[in-house]
Amino acid sequence: MTAADLIFYALAALTLVPALWVVGSPNIVHAGFNLLLTLLGVAGLFAWLGADFLAVTQLMVYVGGVLVLVLFTVMMTRVPKAEGSGGGAKRAILPGLFALGVFVVLLQVATGTEWGSTALKEAQPTTAEIGANFMTSYIFPFEYVSLVLLAALIGAAILIREARPEQDDEPAAETGEEEVQS
Amino acid sequence: MMDVGLQHFVVVSALLFCLGLFAVMKRRNAVGILMGVELMLNSANLNFVAFSRYVQHSIDGQIMATFVIVLAAAEAAVALAIVLAMFRNFGTVNAATATSLKR
């Protein structure tokens, strides 16, 4: 077993052990902070695979963006104390069995299939190649995804805005009535 | 233990996926369900990158993973906005109580 293998096992543990807490912790804030460790572990595994650009993207988008959003939402939505603790074990049986069954099937596929992996090339920096691909072969998905992001941002802003139009209408109606009365 | 290869990544990814699936089904808190979805998306990403490194030896898998990350960010923004709107309307983030469409 080489040093690289040891690093892989450490990163896999960093990914999977906090993931158990993300799933199981009755406290949603603890789950959020364990999600941070899991995402860091996945970023490390990307780096282990030689995907340097993707590892940094994972750090910036997930750890810096999505996770902050998740934690802010957790803080802004008051969570009832009893969530997940009362009757949690009983409720977890059926989902647990189902997830276990899916995992057994996936494990069979993972170990029983000849994936046809070939000898590794030396890992190269990927950023330039990814950028060139975005501007050539993947130009349409690249543009579409920018549209999707724009739509998602506008949609999110509309979803969480206060119900302004009705509030604006009422004062206008009142002043109108006053004018009629006077 | 054998040398680390593609199988190891597929197994780690399968574990991560099943944990996410379990979280989606078990959690009542809408934010917890979203965390499970993030775990599942990350496991899919891990497979994309591992296969692009071990089998295809090209950059395509990494580009697909980049798109997945972008879409996951968009999904998280919209989903968390929905959670906040739901908290405003129902006073809770318990996914089992939002049944207005069920009549």
Interface residues (C-beta under 8 A of the other chain):
Chain A: M1 T2 A4 D5 F8 Y9 A12 T15 L16 A19 L20 V22 V23 I28 A31 G32 L35 T38 L39 V42 L45 F46 L49 G50 A51 F53 L54 T57 Q58 V61 Y62 G65 V66 L69 V70 T73 V74 M76 T77 V79 P80 E83 G84 G88 R91 A92 L94 P95 G96 F98 A99 L100 V102 F103 L106 L107 A110 T111 W115 G116 S117 T118 L120 K121 A123 T126 E129 I130 N133 F134 Y138 P141 V145 V148 L149 A152 L153 G155 A156 A157 L159 I160
Chain B: M1 D3 V4 G5 L6 Q7 H8 F9 V10 V11 V12 A14 L15 L16 F17 C18 L19 G20 L21 F22 A23 M25 K26 R27 R28 N29 V31 G32 L34 M35 G36 E38 L39 N42 N45 L46 V49 A50 F51 S52 R53 Y54 V55 H57 I59 D60 Q62 I63 A65 T66 F67 I69 V70 L71 A72 A73 A74 E75 A76 A77 V78 L80 A81 I82 V83 L84 A85 F87 T92 V93 N94
